[in-house]
Amino acid sequence: MRFTPLGALARRLTGSPTTPASARAAIPILPSSDLDRTAAFYTGAGFTETERHDGYLLLHNSGVELHFTHEPSPTPGQCFLHVADAAKMWKQLRDHHIAGVGEIAEQDYGLREFVLTDPDGNRVRIGSPIA
């Protein structure tokens, strides 16, 4: 079996035993050249803007947080978003004509995934275990 970091994540998400760690969450801080545009994009994708500070934006979707910092010339970032049903979320985003929604596919490491690319080029990979 080929080891990949996402393969390890898939095993963790599908119920394989893990070692407890002291960290509770990792929250990505992605770059944004325009926080208003970023907020509009992600609220259209189902997130809620919860806080805004000088040059900083926080968005939530259930228990998930995405943070953005203003950068005039951003280098795109990426993160993984684990959801209960990636196919359902993919369909909702497509039905609402959200730009930047890639094709969904079943991966050999046990996840169904797609990529949501925002206007700054940040890539949010969204996935759930294959049933």
C-alpha positions as CSV (number, residue, x, y, z in Angstrom):
1,M,0.0,0.0,0.0
2,R,1.3,3.4,-1.0
3,F,1.5,5.9,1.9
4,T,0.2,9.4,1.4
5,P,-0.6,12.1,3.9
6,L,-4.2,12.1,2.6
7,G,-4.3,8.3,2.9
8,A,-3.4,8.7,6.6
9,L,-6.2,11.2,6.9
10,A,-8.7,8.9,5.3
11,R,-7.8,6.1,7.7
12,R,-8.3,8.5,10.6
13,L,-11.6,9.7,9.3
14,T,-12.9,6.2,8.6
15,G,-12.4,5.0,12.1
16,S,-8.9,3.5,12.3
17,P,-7.3,4.0,15.7
18,T,-5.2,7.1,16.2
19,T,-2.9,8.4,18.9
20,P,-4.3,11.2,21.0
21,A,-2.6,14.6,20.5
22,S,-2.8,17.8,22.5
23,A,-3.9,19.9,19.5
24,R,-7.7,20.3,19.0
25,A,-7.8,21.9,15.6
26,A,-5.7,23.4,12.8
27,I,-7.2,26.5,11.3
28,P,-5.8,27.6,7.9
29,I,-5.1,31.2,7.3
30,L,-5.4,31.8,3.6
31,P,-4.4,35.0,1.8
32,S,-6.9,37.4,0.2
33,S,-6.3,40.4,-2.0
34,D,-9.9,41.6,-1.3
35,L,-11.6,40.5,1.9
36,D,-15.0,41.8,0.8
37,R,-14.8,39.6,-2.4
38,T,-13.6,36.6,-0.3
39,A,-16.4,37.0,2.1
40,A,-19.0,37.2,-0.7
41,F,-17.5,34.1,-2.4
42,Y,-17.5,31.9,0.7
43,T,-20.9,33.1,2.0
44,G,-22.2,32.0,-1.4
45,A,-20.6,28.6,-0.8
46,G,-22.4,28.2,2.6
47,F,-20.1,29.9,5.1
48,T,-21.1,32.6,7.5
49,E,-18.9,35.7,8.1
50,T,-18.4,35.7,11.9
51,E,-15.7,38.3,12.6
52,R,-13.7,40.9,10.7
53,H,-10.7,42.8,12.0
54,D,-8.3,45.1,10.4
55,G,-7.0,43.0,7.5
56,Y,-8.5,39.8,8.9
57,L,-11.6,37.8,8.1
58,L,-13.2,34.7,9.9
59,L,-15.7,32.5,8.3
60,H,-17.6,29.5,9.8
61,N,-19.6,26.5,8.4
62,S,-20.8,24.4,11.3
63,G,-17.7,23.6,13.3
64,V,-15.3,24.5,10.6
65,E,-13.4,27.8,10.5
66,L,-11.5,29.5,7.6
67,H,-9.4,32.5,8.3
68,F,-8.2,35.0,5.7
69,T,-5.6,37.7,6.0
70,H,-5.3,40.6,3.5
71,E,-2.3,40.4,1.3
72,P,-2.1,42.8,-1.7
73,S,-0.3,40.2,-3.9
74,P,-1.2,36.8,-2.4
75,T,0.4,33.5,-3.1
76,P,-2.5,31.0,-3.1
77,G,-2.7,28.5,-0.3
78,Q,-4.7,25.3,0.2
79,C,-6.4,23.3,2.9
80,F,-8.6,20.2,3.3
81,L,-12.2,20.5,4.6
82,H,-13.7,17.2,5.9
83,V,-17.5,17.2,5.4
84,A,-20.2,14.6,6.1
85,D,-21.2,14.2,2.4
86,A,-18.9,15.7,-0.2
87,A,-21.2,14.6,-3.1
88,K,-24.1,16.5,-1.5
89,M,-22.0,19.6,-0.9
90,W,-20.6,19.4,-4.5
91,K,-24.1,19.2,-5.9
92,Q,-25.3,22.2,-3.8
93,L,-22.4,24.3,-5.0
94,R,-23.0,23.3,-8.6
95,D,-26.7,23.9,-8.4
96,H,-26.0,27.4,-7.0
97,H,-23.5,28.1,-9.8
98,I,-20.6,28.8,-7.5
99,A,-17.5,29.5,-9.6
100,G,-14.4,27.4,-9.0
101,V,-16.0,24.1,-8.2
102,G,-14.0,21.2,-9.7
103,E,-15.1,17.8,-10.6
104,I,-15.8,15.3,-7.9
105,A,-13.9,11.9,-7.8
106,E,-13.4,8.9,-5.6
107,Q,-9.7,8.7,-4.6
108,D,-7.8,5.5,-4.1
109,Y,-7.1,6.5,-0.5
110,G,-10.8,6.2,0.4
111,L,-12.2,9.7,0.1
112,R,-14.6,11.3,-2.3
113,E,-13.2,14.8,-3.1
114,F,-13.5,17.9,-5.1
115,V,-11.6,21.2,-5.1
116,L,-13.2,24.7,-4.6
117,T,-10.9,27.4,-5.9
118,D,-11.6,30.9,-4.8
119,P,-10.9,34.2,-6.7
120,D,-7.4,34.4,-5.2
121,G,-6.5,30.9,-6.3
122,N,-6.8,29.3,-2.8
123,R,-7.7,25.7,-3.2
124,V,-10.0,24.2,-0.6
125,R,-10.1,20.4,-1.1
126,I,-13.4,19.1,0.2
127,G,-13.9,15.4,1.0
128,S,-15.7,12.7,2.9
129,P,-15.2,9.0,3.3
130,I,-16.5,6.8,0.5
131,A,-19.5,4.9,1.9
